[in-house]
Amino acid sequence: MSEFNQNGLLVVKSFYNLEQEIEPIQYRIYQIIEIVIRKYQLPINLLPFAPDTFDYGYLDLINFDRKIGGEIYDAIKQIPEFIRLVASESHCKLVSQLRQTNLPGIAAGGYGIRIDNPCEEKYRAPWHQDYPAQFRSLDGIVFWSSLVPVTYCLGPVEFCLKSHHDGLVKVHTKDPKNPEKSGAYALILENEENLINRYERVSHESNPGDLIIIDFLTIHRSGLNTGERARWSMQMRYFNFNDSTGIKLGWPGSFATATNINNVHPELFLN
């Protein structure tokens, strides 16, 4: 716990049971990919299921039509095995331990499975803190875990070590360099370049079953995937009902709940 409090980041190797907790999620993704391939009658031959190749055929599918990938992206966050993992007793106990709370909460709309396609910049998460895009409580935590081996070429998440100690950073709600981005993807930290250069930056390769725990205020961004397969990863966000900021605001959501962010934190957002 001291390492997490000091760095705003904690890497736990082999936290999950692969056979019981990870492979069932991979298998459901495999099934959904198969359904979508059949739906569009695509000439893609699937391999028999295996944890290492559960996403076989996915890149061929989006090369045929990128929009079809969006169907899969929206569908996989509703996999029951994934939802059970989000609400697992082990997660609640860990959040309670790290935040010293007897009342952990799950951030509705704050969990999902990301698919970061090779060399795709549009949906890459820029430098950010999770709180402005989630709210709920200032005292929040992100659980991040990959479903594929994430080597440096697949673009592991990059973190600004100990940045959480400096508190909330104001954000611009529009990215002038990428006007097509919207919502949380468009948030840009105030004075970003100078801010980021103040911190030591780290990233970690990871394997399925590993867990990376991130403070809501730790500045981080998605790595650029320059590999030859999609980067599949789970994000699960938790908060502390006992946090004074959350109590004051009433634990509201942010973009995922269509909340008017300026009504919650007008001092935080720079239009």
Disulfide bonds with the S-S distance in Angstrom:
none
